[in-house]
Amino acid sequence: MIVVTRLNGSAFAVNPDLVERIQETPDTTLIMVDGAKFIVRESLVEVIDLVAAYRARIVGMAYGTDAAANATGPQPALAPVAPLVAGRRDGGR
């Protein structure tokens, strides 16, 4: 999730995977895949940077790099995956 700010100053979190497009005319508007629209204080470039940082953090977590160590706030953790064992069809369970 990325945290953005409404025009009245209240912050809220948005799932960037559900953002269809972003417009800046002149206020920045997030248009979601379900048609919902949110007007935010952040600029178009700032929202794009937030989305890029979010996705970089997810990729970093998937590859086990410490990219998430520089982020602020609580960080999600990925669940461990059971190792695959040759010759077993049940996924090693």
Backbone as a ProteinNet text record, in pm:
[ID]
protein_1_A
[PRIMARY]
MIVVTRLNGSAFAVNPDLVERIQETPDTTLIMVDGAKFIVRESLVEVIDLVAAYRARIVGMAYGTDAAANATGPQPALAPVAPLVAGRRDGGR
[TERTIARY]
84.1	0	89	39.3	106.5	16.4	76.7	1.4	3	-115.3	-131.2	-219.7	-230.3	-299.3	-415.2	-532.4	-647	-622.8	-701.1	-685.9	-712.2	-793.4	-822	-712.2	-607.5	-493.7	-496.3	-604.1	-609	-535.9	-459.6	-383.1	-464.4	-445.4	-509.5	-420.9	-440.3	-358.3	-435.7	-362.9	-421.1	-337.8	-405.6	-336.1	-297.1	-167.1	-126.5	-156.6	-180.2	-215.5	-356.9	-436.6	-573.6	-590.2	-478.3	-483.6	-480.1	-583.7	-589	-507.4	-525.4	-448.1	-442.8	-351.6	-332.7	-339.3	-418.6	-429.3	-388.6	-334.7	-297.6	-356.4	-474.7	-546.6	-616	-564.9	-429.6	-412.6	-525.2	-513.8	-484.2	-407.2	-374.8	-492.8	-539.8	-653.9	-612.3	-634.9	-612.2	-743.9	-744	-864.1	-841.1	-926.6	-911	-979.9	-948.3	-1006.6	-1158.2	-1209.7	-1354.7	-1424.6	-1349.1	-1405.4	-1399.8	-1363.2	-1352	-1241.8	-1262.6	-1163.9	-1124.5	-994.5	-942.3	-855.1	-885	-802.1	-703.9	-574.6	-470.2	-378.8	-307.9	-214.5	-85.4	-43.8	82.5	74.7	188.2	193.5	194	172.7	177.6	311	419.9	553.3	572.1	522.2	534.6	458	339.8	261.1	333	385.6	459.7	580.9	651	765.8	723	608	557.3	525.5	463.4	429.5	557	654.8	781.2	854	855.7	921.2	849.5	716.6	637.6	672.8	673.5	702.6	846.1	940	1079.8	1093.1	1016.9	1020.7	967.2	860	803.3	903.3	963.7	1062.6	1183.2	1227.2	1339.4	1310.6	1188.2	1150.2	1149.5	1101.2	1093.3	1231.2	1329.1	1464	1554.2	1500.1	1576.6	1680.8	1669.6	1764.5	1718.1	1802.3	1766.3	1707.2	1643	1581	1472.7	1406.6	1299.9	1355.2	1484.6	1542.4	1545.4	1546.8	1552.3	1414.8	1308.5	1173.1	1130.9	1035.5	986.9	857.2	826.5	701.5	713.7	608.1	610.6	621.2	702.6	725.3	658.4	591.3	530.5	638.4	607.8	702.4	642.8	725.4	680.5	689.1	593.3	592.5	696.4	762.2	859	788.6	861.2	809	877.1	799.3	855.6	949	1066.1	1158.6	1101.2	1133.6	1090.6	1184.8	1129.9	1208.6	1190.5	1302	1296.6	1218.7	1131	1056.4	926.4	902.6	777.5	680.7	557.7	456.1	369	391.6	308	372.2	477	541.7	629.4	668.2	755	682.2	551.2	474.8	464.3
-117.7	0	124.5	228.3	357.8	453.4	547	643.5	776.9	830.3	959.8	1048.3	1176.6	1273.6	1338.6	1336.4	1406.9	1557.6	1634.4	1779.7	1838.8	1770.3	1820.3	1783.9	1715	1682.3	1543.7	1469.5	1334.7	1236.5	1149.1	1049.4	921.2	851.1	721.1	634.7	505.4	409.6	359.3	340.5	293.4	174.8	73.9	-37.8	7	25	76.9	-18.2	-144.6	-239.2	-215	-138.1	-109.8	28.7	100.9	231.9	210.4	256.8	243.4	352.3	476.7	586.5	701.7	794.1	912	1032.8	1132.7	1255.2	1373.5	1475.8	1598	1715.2	1763.5	1865.1	1968.1	2058.5	2063	1976	1940.5	1851.5	1710	1637.9	1499.2	1410.5	1333.1	1244.3	1101.3	1012.8	869.6	809.5	742.1	676.1	526.3	462.8	322.1	236	107	16.5	3.8	29.5	22.1	155.1	255.1	384.5	488.2	447.7	543.1	643.8	768.3	873.5	934.9	957.6	1020.7	1137.8	1256	1373.4	1384.3	1394.6	1393.4	1514.6	1545.9	1659.3	1630	1505	1469.9	1497	1531.7	1554	1420	1426.7	1307	1235	1310	1251.2	1186.4	1251.9	1194.9	1063.5	1056.2	932.1	822.2	855.2	755.8	706.7	797.2	756.8	665.9	694.9	609	468.5	460.8	331.3	255	323.8	258.9	207.5	286.3	243.1	122.5	123	9.3	-117.5	-108.1	-225.9	-272	-178	-214.7	-288.2	-243.3	-309.3	-451.5	-471.6	-605.9	-696.6	-647.9	-727.4	-756.5	-656.9	-677.9	-783.9	-785.5	-888.7	-1026.1	-1032.4	-1161	-1219.1	-1132.3	-1179.6	-1179.7	-1140.5	-1147.1	-1038.6	-930	-819.8	-733	-641.7	-556.3	-424.2	-421.6	-298.3	-251.3	-342.9	-305.8	-247.6	-266.1	-218.4	-66.1	1.8	147.3	211.8	133.5	187.7	217.6	308	342.1	268.9	256.8	192.2	42	-25	-170.8	-231.4	-333.2	-397.3	-534.1	-565.4	-698	-803.9	-923.5	-1034	-1142.4	-1202.5	-1311.8	-1442.1	-1528.7	-1657.2	-1749.6	-1833.6	-1927.1	-2028.7	-2074.6	-2172.7	-2306.2	-2414.7	-2547.5	-2583.8	-2639.5	-2677.5	-2792.6	-2790.7	-2899	-3018.4	-3136.1	-3257.7	-3339	-3378.2	-3453.5	-3582.9	-3613.1	-3735.6	-3730.8	-3623.1	-3612.4	-3522	-3563.3	-3487.4	-3402.5	-3414.4	-3338.8	-3207.6	-3161.6	-3035.2	-3042.6	-3163.3	-3178.3	-3173.1	-3189.5	-3181.1	-3315.6
0	0	0	-63.5	-58.4	18.3	88.9	167.4	93.5	68.2	1.8	90.1	54.3	137.6	62	122.8	64.8	72.5	1	2.5	140.9	223.4	358.3	458.7	413.8	499.9	559.5	543.6	600.4	507.9	569.5	494.2	481.1	370.4	352	263.4	272.5	198	77.1	-31.4	-157.2	-205.1	-256.8	-319.2	-460.2	-487.4	-618.1	-733.6	-703.9	-809.7	-861.7	-787.9	-828.9	-891.1	-908.3	-972.8	-1123.2	-1190.9	-1336.7	-1403.8	-1356.7	-1413.4	-1314.3	-1341.4	-1257.8	-1349.6	-1310.1	-1388.9	-1302.6	-1368	-1297.7	-1376	-1333.6	-1411.4	-1325.2	-1251.1	-1198.6	-1075	-1006.8	-890.5	-937	-857.8	-891.5	-853.7	-949.9	-928.8	-956.9	-858.9	-877.8	-922.6	-1035.1	-1085.5	-1072.1	-992.6	-960.7	-1066.5	-1068.1	-1167.2	-1151.8	-1032	-1012.7	-1042.1	-1089.2	-1124.3	-1013.6	-892.6	-782	-813.7	-770.1	-793.1	-659.8	-642.4	-522.2	-564.1	-511.7	-537	-421.2	-454.2	-352.2	-365.6	-256.7	-255.2	-331.4	-334.3	-399.1	-549.2	-608	-752.7	-825.6	-955.1	-1039.1	-1022	-1025.5	-1012.9	-875.6	-770.7	-636.9	-624.4	-681	-674.8	-752.9	-869.5	-947.2	-868.9	-800.8	-718.2	-603.2	-541	-433.4	-484.7	-602.1	-660.6	-696.3	-755.3	-791.7	-667.7	-560.4	-436.6	-376.3	-381.1	-331.1	-408.7	-540	-622.3	-604.8	-589.4	-565.2	-432.2	-332.3	-201.2	-211.6	-288.1	-305.8	-377.8	-483.6	-557.7	-468.9	-392.5	-301.5	-198.4	-147	-50.2	-115.8	-239.5	-308.9	-335	-361.4	-390.5	-268.3	-152.9	-29.7	-15.2	-90.6	-74	40.7	81.8	194.5	147.7	31.7	-17.5	78.1	145.6	239.1	368.6	396.8	521.7	528.4	414.1	411.6	418	408.9	409.8	553.3	567.5	700.5	728.2	855.1	894.4	898.9	942.3	949.9	811.3	800.6	671.6	668.4	559	548.1	534.3	577.6	567.4	479.2	397.8	313.5	392.1	373.7	442.6	379.5	459.5	401.7	312	213.7	119.7	146.9	146.1	169.3	54.1	83.7	-23.4	-106.5	-233.9	-321.5	-304.9	-297.1	-282.3	-410.2	-471	-597.3	-578.1	-672.8	-670.4	-592.2	-520.6	-443.5	-517.1	-524.9	-596.4	-503.5	-373.9	-279.1	-236.9	-307.2	-272.3	-150.4	-106.9	8	140.2	140.8	265.5	330.8
[MASK]
+++++++++++++++++++++++++++++++++++++++++++++++++++++++++++++++++++++++++++++++++++++++++++++

